[in-house]
Structures are given as structure tokens and as C-alpha cells.
């Protein structure tokens, strides 16, 4: 983070973290803001933005990460979840046609905002080998849209697609489950189911094997971020967890080194359980997290 830069900017009623924050700085900022505000709503969208979209871009789309870092202030969601996919990449129904740049989207959870990122399978049009007449797949080269022959099949590739939320080909259905609605200063931050076809603003092609190294870390990052918020809310209620500050340092360092540890997750879940037991008025997402299997 640059000298004098604030850890959060404000988008409407919701706080947006700077992507320049280090991992420990980020967890500490969540803790202090939760201690001040005493609630999840204003912090949740920004927490997901830094932990998931920011981490994804930093590792798999650094050019977009740098441009977002320079223009901090708006939340960018990441949509991977689909009905029935159970985390299996080959079960994704969302598909990008790399030749046309058109994406067919079918996503369960899309955060509101002017744009969002979507995980898609890749299809590539066939072209004829002039020597043999054999049909071969054609791939688009990263986010440029230029055609390049690739030795790997389309099945081994994924696309991270940047889409405009206002594309007329997308159709939105508001999620009404209370766990996906967040209130702050009279405004509601919402999630949607999204289906349809849309033109990619940009896209990045990544190998499925490389994505698999980072995908499992998203939930770990969210749990440790939520642990920092839970500890802050407990602090706001006068119930300071004894090891909360040590947790922020330890989990922040482990996140910076690649991923949170099992102990970090256990500590975070302990804070969440304590919040559910002792803070009478709390967001329903806490109860769902507390009842989820480890």
C-alpha cells in the first residue's frame, strides 16, 4: 500500500478495499472496520472482491489486476458457481466462443456492479489443415482475441471473461435468500442468478491445471477474511477474542505465503461460532457458516 493511501474507499454505502493492501494489512483493516461498525453488511462485498476477484486477477490475469489496482473504487465480482456443477470444471455450462468473443453464461451467484468476471469453458472453431484437410481446433490467444494454433485441446483450457452487467443479452433473477443480501445505510447489496449470451469486454485464457492450483484457495481466503470480521464484531460487542490480534498476523502471513493453514481456518470458525452464540442480532450468513461442515 502506498503512503497516505486509505485501506478502504467507499462505493455508495459499501467499503471497497484497496488491492494494494498487503494480506495482513487487509485482515487488520477488516477487523478495525468491523470493530467500528459492529456488522457484516458494509464489509462483505469488498471482502469478497479482495479475497476472490483480486486474488484471481493477481495470479491469473495480472494485466487486469494492475489496471484495477490503479483505479480502485468499484467492486468487481467473480462468478464461478453453477447449479449442479459441484466444483467440477468439466461440468461448467458457461462457455466462451473464442472466435466471436461471445460467452454463454449460466451463473448462480453474481454480485451487483457495472462489470463482473465469469469462469467459462472454452470452445474453439475448427479449421482445415491445408496439407491434409483435417479439421483442427483453433484457440484465441489470451485476452487479445487474436487467433493462435495451440497444442492443447479446448477441454484443457478455461476462460476468465470480463462482462458488462448491462449487456442486453444477459437476464437477471434476484436471489431472495437472506444470506446473499447485505444492508448498509439504507441500501441493499444484492446477488443475482444470471443467464444469457453476452459479448466479452476482454477475456483471459488459462490452463485448467493452473486454475486448479488457485481455485481451492478462494474459500480459505473468504473464511479467514470472515474470521477477521467476526473478531471485529465481537470486539465491538465488548467480547474481544483473546487471540484475535495474533490471528490477524499469523493468517495474514500465511495468506501472503500462498494459502491459509488449517489452524487459521479453525481459529476463524471459532470466532464465527462465538459470534453466533453471543451476538444476538447478526446476519444470517453467520449461522449458515457456523453450521457448514469443516
Number of C-alpha atoms within 10 A of each C-alpha: 12 8 5 6 11 13 20 21 16 15 13 13 16 24 24 26 27 25 25 19 19 16 22 19 16 24 25 23 21 30 28 19 22 24 22 13 15 21 23 24 23 26 24 23 22 27 25 25 23 26 22 23 21 28 21 22 19 16 12 19 19 14 13 18 19 16 10 18 16 12 11 17 18 21 27 24 26 23 23 21 19 21 13 10 13 10 14 10 19 13 13 22 18 21 21 29 20 26 15 13 17 17 28 20 26 24 23 17 21 26 23 16 16 13 20 19 26 25 26 28 24 23 22 19 15 12 13 12 10 8 6 7 9 10 12 14 17 22 25 24 17 18 21 11 17 11 14 12 12 13 9 12 14 19 14 14 20 25 27 27 26 23 22 18 20 12 15 11 14 18 16 14 12 13 16 11 11 11 16 18 17 22 18 16 10 6 13 14 19 21 23 18 19 20 17 16 19 20 20 23 15 17 27 21 24 18 15 17 11 13 17 11 9 15 15 12 18 16 13 21 24 19 21 26 27 26 30 31 30 31 32 31 28 26 19 19 14 10 15 16 16 9 11 22 15 10 23 27 16 17 27 24 16 16 20 13 10 10 18 20 14 11 12 23 20 15 19 26 22 17 26 24 18 17 24 21 11 12 12 8 9 16 18 15 15 19 16 12 17 18 9 9 6 9
